[in-house]
Amino acid sequence: MLDKPNQKKSSFDILILIIYIAIYSLMLFYQNKIQSYGNISIVIQGITSQLQLLLSAFIVVAVSKFGYYVALAINIFSALRLMIDVVTIQSGSAITGFISTVATIILITIIHIFYERIMKNTTELIRTNEELRQKDEKLTYLAYYDILTGLPNRQLFIERIDEAINLKSSVPFTVIAANIDNFKLINNDYGNNAGDAVLCSYSKKLKRFCGNSIFLARINADEFGMIVYGKESEDTIVNYIEAIREIVAEPIKFKDVKINVTMSFGISSYPLDATASTEILKCVNSALSVSKFNGKNMHTFYNKTNSYNSYK
């Protein structure tokens, strides 16, 4: 079914064709009337022939779908009529008109052929540009998003940290790394598909939890990263982590097996711990390493004095 713009264009094209046929027919009618006017009739017929040519060329371009065929048909009709006049009354002006009409037919045919080629090349160019745009979007997606979970990847996570630091009105923020404990054992015991199922399931749950206020990314194979914007107290961050623990506590069902996992957390704050993305990530990883070393399933806040505060 045609949409409204296409319907309007089709109606407009039909109107143009009707006007063209009407004007062309009037010219043919008056050409017959003035044939008896002597020399002036040749001048007037020359002018009308030129106008007919211009009108025919215009209609071919203006109404590309049917304009050429309408112009071709009406000019062939005119040429046949003039040929009859040449044979029957042997009129000099009819010969001139016939030659002019044949020239018009040739000209509009050339215009039609080149116009079709231009439109074809334009269509191919548009299609090529669209394909390039889609490929560019795909490459951009692959560069900044994780294919498995659909979450932002480590590269975009780092860029978001840099953006937050470089803002003129930059505010404090907290970076949390959440690493799945014993993830390799899940892959070994149940297979890689089970590991993928765990990652996909928790990524969806964490995404719902984080919403638009916390930036969530998959920054390593078994690790999620979060940016909590604003100056939040340690108690608030702990509340976030406890909420995540409740999410993780829900077992993942894979085939007929229920997989239970835990997470370890490392936390670092800007600008308290560091003022560059690379340094912030080092702090987060150091804190996460302490959580892993001290038994996993806990969170650790980074401390510049290298004394870590770890909690079950």
Beta strands, then each sheet from edge to edge (+ up, - down):
strand 1: 173-180
strand 2: 214-220
strand 3: 223-229
strand 4: 252-254
strand 5: 257-259
strand 6: 263-270
strand 7: 299-301
strand 8: 309-311
sheet 1: 2+ 3- 1+ 6- 7- 8+
sheet 2: 4+ 5-
end
